[in-house]
């Protein structure tokens, strides 16, 4: 084997080893984390395949969602590619190891728009900090996972309702303040009108008196 072929083989071998480690880890998580499995239900049912391209350094590999977990491979094996991710190795590490939102925003994804949005949401739950924070969910049953997922879906809505309730209370306070201000202005206007009426009557009476005397 030539020296050039050996140099080409070593990175490929290293990539294979890394992919095996990633496949083992993420498949374990996807199998045991009921909440995450529910979130990935559509991807698993449709056997979504993703091609990941890194251009600094250049390499690519494929990830497929299956019932047994995530399948990592350096070859496509004629699979239909549903989504294609283009990023750098540094950004990929920042995303999955440190949950870096800026790197996630920089990542370019090609494919169906709705599936892209769902993938971005799913990636945010596949990051190491998120997985370690939710490690207790790895051992929940399907029913418990469904309940947890429901609570997670409801939580933002409840938070939004609380925020809207707070805004409504603030608006009600402002409305009462405006109502009090309007009431004071109306009372002041009535007093002004009354004073003007009295002054007008006095002036008319004085005018009539002067005419009568004259």
C-alpha positions in Angstrom: 0.0 0.0 0.0 1.4 3.4 -1.0 2.0 6.2 1.5 -0.7 8.3 0.0 -3.3 5.5 0.4 -2.2 5.1 4.0 -2.7 8.8 4.7 -6.2 8.6 3.2 -7.1 5.5 5.2 -6.2 6.8 8.6 -8.7 9.7 8.7 -11.4 7.4 7.4 -10.6 4.8 10.1 -10.6 7.5 12.8 -14.0 8.8 11.4 -15.4 5.2 11.6 -14.3 4.9 15.2 -15.9 8.2 16.1 -19.1 7.3 14.3 -19.3 3.9 16.2 -18.9 5.8 19.5 -21.6 8.3 18.6 -23.9 5.6 17.3 -23.6 3.7 20.5 -24.1 6.7 22.7 -27.1 8.3 20.9 -28.8 5.0 20.2 -28.7 4.2 23.9 -30.1 7.7 24.7 -32.8 7.4 22.1 -33.8 3.9 23.3 -33.9 4.7 27.0 -35.1 8.4 27.0 -38.8 8.0 26.5 -39.4 11.8 26.1 -36.7 12.2 23.5 -38.0 9.1 21.6 -41.5 10.7 21.5 -40.0 13.9 20.1 -38.1 11.9 17.5 -41.2 9.7 16.7 -41.8 11.3 13.3 -38.1 10.9 12.3 -38.1 7.3 13.4 -41.4 6.4 11.7 -40.2 8.0 8.4 -36.6 6.6 8.8 -35.3 10.1 8.1 -31.8 10.1 6.7 -29.5 13.1 7.2 -26.3 13.8 5.4 -23.8 15.9 7.4 -21.1 17.7 5.6 -18.1 19.4 7.3 -16.0 21.7 5.2 -13.4 22.6 7.8 -12.0 19.9 7.7 -13.8 18.3 4.8 -15.6 15.0 5.6 -19.2 13.8 5.4 -21.3 11.0 7.0 -24.9 9.9 7.2 -27.3 9.6 10.1 -30.5 7.6 9.9 -33.3 7.4 12.5 -34.4 3.8 13.1 -36.4 1.8 15.6 -33.1 0.6 17.2 -31.7 4.1 17.5 -29.5 6.3 15.4 -27.4 4.7 12.6 -24.2 6.5 11.7 -22.4 5.5 8.5 -19.8 6.9 6.1 -21.7 5.5 3.1 -25.2 6.4 2.0 -26.0 2.8 0.7 -28.5 4.3 -1.7 -30.6 5.8 1.1 -33.0 8.7 0.3 -31.4 11.8 1.8 -34.2 13.8 3.5 -32.0 16.6 5.0 -28.5 17.9 4.4 -26.5 19.7 7.1 -23.5 21.9 6.2 -21.3 23.1 9.0 -17.8 23.1 10.4 -16.3 20.5 12.8 -15.8 23.3 15.4 -19.4 24.3 15.2 -20.7 20.7 15.3 -18.6 20.2 18.5 -19.9 23.5 20.0 -23.5 22.5 19.2 -23.5 19.0 20.6 -20.9 19.3 23.4 -21.8 22.8 24.6 -25.3 23.6 23.3 -24.0 26.7 21.6 -27.0 28.5 20.1 -24.9 30.8 17.8 -23.3 27.7 16.1 -26.7 26.1 15.8 -28.0 29.3 14.0 -24.9 29.3 11.7 -25.6 25.7 10.7 -27.2 25.5 7.2 -29.8 22.8 6.6 -31.3 21.9 3.2 -34.5 20.1 2.8 -38.2 20.3 3.7 -39.0 23.4 5.7 -41.2 21.8 8.4 -38.8 18.9 8.9 -35.9 21.4 9.2 -37.7 23.2 12.1 -38.4 19.9 13.8 -34.8 18.8 13.4 -33.5 22.1 14.9 -35.8 21.6 17.9 -34.7 17.9 18.2 -31.0 18.9 18.0 -31.4 21.2 21.0 -32.5 18.2 23.0 -29.6 16.0 21.8 -26.9 18.3 23.1 -24.7 17.0 25.9 -25.8 19.6 28.5 -29.4 18.9 27.9 -29.0 15.1 28.0 -27.1 15.3 31.2 -29.6 17.6 32.8 -32.4 15.2 31.8 -30.6 11.9 32.6 -33.4 10.8 34.9 -35.7 10.6 31.9 -33.6 7.7 30.5 -35.5 5.3 32.7 -39.1 6.5 32.3 -41.7 4.1 30.9 -43.7 5.1 27.8 -46.7 6.4 29.8 -44.4 8.5 32.1 -42.6 9.8 29.0 -45.9 10.8 27.4 -46.9 12.6 30.6 -43.5 14.4 30.8 -43.7 15.3 27.1 -47.2 16.7 27.6 -46.0 18.7 30.6 -43.1 20.1 28.5 -45.5 21.0 25.7 -47.9 22.7 28.1 -45.3 24.5 30.2 -44.6 27.2 27.6 -48.3 27.7 27.1 -48.8 28.1 30.9 -45.9 30.5 31.1 -47.4 32.5 28.2 -50.8 32.5 29.9 -49.3 33.8 33.2 -47.5 36.5 31.2 -50.7 37.5 29.4 -52.5 37.5 32.8 -49.9 39.8 34.2 -50.2 42.1 31.2 -54.0 42.1 31.5 -53.7 43.0 35.2 -51.4 45.9 34.3 -53.8 47.1 31.6 -56.7 46.9 34.0 -54.8 49.1 36.5 -54.0 51.6 33.7 -57.7 51.5 32.6 -58.8 52.3 36.2 -56.3 55.2 36.4 -57.6 56.6 33.1 -61.2 56.2 34.3 -60.4 58.1 37.5 -58.7 60.8 35.5 -61.7 61.0 33.1 -64.1 61.2 36.1 -62.0 64.1 37.6 -62.0 65.9 34.3 -65.7 65.4 33.9 -66.3 66.7 37.4 -64.1 69.7 36.7 -65.9 70.4 33.5 -69.3 70.3 35.3 -68.1 72.8 37.9 -66.8 75.1 35.1 -70.1 74.8 33.3 -72.0 75.5 36.5 -69.8 78.6 37.3 -70.2 79.8 33.7 -74.0 79.3 34.0 -74.2 81.2 37.2 -72.1 84.1 35.9 -74.2 84.2 32.7 -77.4 84.4 34.8 -75.9 87.2 36.9 -74.8 89.1 33.8 -78.3 88.7 32.2 -80.0 89.8 35.5 -77.7 92.8 35.7 -78.4 93.7 32.1 -82.2 93.5 32.5 -82.0 95.5 35.7 -80.1 98.3 34.0 -82.7 98.3 31.2 -85.5 98.4 33.7 -84.0 101.3 35.7 -83.2 103.3 32.6 
